Amino acid sequence: MGKGRLEAFSDGVIAVIITIMVLEIKVPHGADLAALRPVLPVFLSYVLSFVIIGIYWNNHHHLLLTVEHVDAKIMWANLHLLFWLSLVPVCTGWVGEYPSDALPTAFYGFVFLMAGFAYLFLQKAIIAHHGEESKLATAIGEDFKGKASAVAYTLGIALAFVEHWLSDAIYVGVAIMWFVPDPRIAKGLGNHQH
């Protein structure tokens, strides 16, 4: 099966996720700067989540450039990733409403940790289907950023119960680390395919 349907479906789901997140932001009650204060935590959690979803969308695009065709395992692995990403509006809204509380902050990190594992499973499904000598297998190598992200999110989850602001800083740090699309895949494919 071709990868077109998989990519189109994924793009649609990610667009809906972003739309749901922005609808959670309430209009400020008032026309002065003081009216922005109550919505600031929700807005900041939205910005971080938007950036992270954008990172997933961008890297997912690059990942699918390595795919010749898909099988059922790749489709299910992709759905697994989309499941965790579909929870982002919930965790974003919760941490935005309760920015100083441990459980929403930990849940936020947990959702992104699980999305990271799901992305890893998708990579493994693609490599299993296309072989250990495939473009993706060659490009990924040791996957330092993926491993570092998992460790960082796990640390952020644990720190949410100690000092939530440390968790927030870790989550922002992971986003900064991934802000530039994964260059390993782009280099492996050559710049002419982007």
C-alpha positions in Angstrom: 0.0 0.0 0.0 1.2 3.5 -0.7 2.0 6.0 2.0 -0.3 8.8 0.8 -3.4 7.8 2.8 -1.2 7.4 6.0 0.3 10.8 5.5 -3.0 12.6 4.7 -4.8 11.0 7.6 -2.0 11.9 10.0 -1.9 15.5 8.7 -5.7 15.8 9.3 -5.5 14.4 12.8 -2.7 16.8 13.7 -4.7 19.7 12.3 -7.6 18.8 14.4 -5.4 18.5 17.5 -4.1 22.0 17.0 -7.7 23.3 16.4 -9.0 21.8 19.6 -6.1 23.2 21.6 -6.7 26.8 20.3 -10.4 26.5 21.1 -9.5 25.9 24.8 -8.1 29.5 25.0 -10.7 31.7 26.5 -11.2 35.3 25.5 -9.9 37.7 28.2 -12.5 39.4 30.3 -11.5 43.0 29.9 -9.6 45.2 27.5 -6.5 46.0 29.6 -3.3 44.2 30.3 -4.6 42.9 33.6 -7.2 40.9 31.8 -4.5 38.8 30.2 -3.1 37.6 33.5 -5.7 34.8 34.1 -5.3 33.4 30.5 -1.5 33.6 30.4 -0.9 30.1 31.8 -3.3 28.6 29.3 -1.7 30.6 26.5 1.8 29.5 27.4 0.9 25.9 27.7 -0.8 26.2 24.3 2.4 27.8 22.8 4.6 25.0 24.1 2.2 22.3 23.0 1.8 23.9 19.5 5.6 23.9 19.1 5.8 20.3 20.2 3.0 19.2 17.9 4.7 21.2 15.1 7.9 19.3 15.8 6.1 16.0 15.6 4.4 17.0 12.4 7.6 18.2 10.8 9.6 15.1 11.8 6.8 12.8 10.9 6.9 14.3 7.4 10.6 13.7 7.2 10.2 10.2 8.6 7.6 9.3 5.9 10.0 10.5 3.2 12.0 7.3 3.9 8.9 5.1 3.4 8.4 3.3 0.1 5.2 1.6 1.1 3.3 0.7 4.3 2.0 -2.4 5.9 -0.4 -3.1 8.7 2.3 -2.8 11.4 3.3 0.7 10.2 -0.4 1.8 10.1 -1.0 0.6 13.7 2.3 2.1 14.9 1.2 5.4 13.3 -2.2 5.2 14.9 -0.5 4.6 18.3 1.5 7.8 17.8 -1.7 9.7 16.8 -3.5 8.3 19.9 -0.9 9.9 22.3 -0.8 13.1 20.3 -4.6 13.3 20.5 -4.3 13.6 24.3 -2.3 16.7 24.0 -5.3 19.1 24.1 -6.4 17.5 27.3 -3.0 17.7 29.1 -2.5 21.2 27.7 -5.8 22.4 29.0 -5.3 20.8 32.4 -1.7 22.1 32.9 -3.0 25.5 31.7 -5.8 25.6 34.3 -3.6 24.3 37.1 0.0 25.4 36.2 1.3 25.1 39.8 0.0 21.6 40.5 2.1 18.5 40.3 -0.3 16.0 38.7 -1.3 18.1 35.6 2.4 18.9 35.1 3.4 15.2 35.4 0.6 14.1 33.1 1.7 16.6 30.5 5.2 15.1 30.6 3.8 11.6 30.6 1.7 12.2 27.4 4.8 13.5 25.6 7.0 10.7 26.9 4.5 8.1 25.5 4.3 10.0 22.2 8.1 9.8 22.0 7.9 6.0 22.6 5.2 5.8 20.0 7.3 7.7 17.5 10.2 5.2 18.3 7.8 2.3 17.7 6.8 3.8 14.3 10.5 4.1 13.3 11.1 0.5 14.3 8.0 -0.7 12.3 9.3 1.2 9.2 12.8 -0.3 9.6 11.3 -3.8 10.2 9.3 -3.4 7.0 12.1 -1.9 4.8 15.1 -3.7 6.3 18.1 -2.9 8.4 19.9 -1.4 5.4 17.0 1.0 4.6 17.3 4.8 4.4 15.8 5.2 7.8 17.9 2.6 9.6 21.0 4.2 8.1 20.0 7.7 9.0 18.9 7.1 12.6 22.0 5.5 14.0 22.2 5.6 17.8 19.3 8.1 18.2 20.9 10.2 21.0 18.1 12.8 20.9 15.4 10.2 21.2 17.0 8.6 24.2 17.9 12.0 25.8 14.2 13.1 25.4 12.9 10.0 27.1 15.3 10.5 30.1 14.4 14.3 30.2 10.6 13.6 30.2 11.0 10.9 32.9 13.0 13.4 35.0 10.4 16.1 34.4 7.6 13.8 35.5 9.4 13.0 38.7 10.3 16.6 39.4 6.7 17.7 39.0 6.1 16.4 42.5 9.1 18.4 43.9 9.3 21.6 41.9 6.9 21.9 39.0 8.9 24.8 37.4 11.8 22.5 36.9 9.5 20.2 34.9 8.4 23.1 32.8 12.0 24.0 32.1 12.8 20.5 31.1 9.8 20.2 28.8 10.8 23.5 27.1 14.4 22.2 26.8 13.2 19.1 25.0 11.2 21.2 22.6 14.3 23.4 21.9 16.4 20.3 21.3 14.0 19.1 18.7 13.0 22.4 17.2 15.2 21.9 14.1 13.9 18.9 12.1 15.9 15.7 12.6 18.9 16.3 10.3 19.9 12.7 10.2 17.0 11.8 7.9 17.3 14.9 5.7 21.0 14.2 5.2 20.3 10.5 4.4 17.8 11.5 1.8 19.6 14.4 0.3 18.2 17.9 0.1 16.6 17.5 -3.3 13.6 15.6 -1.8 12.3 18.3 0.6 
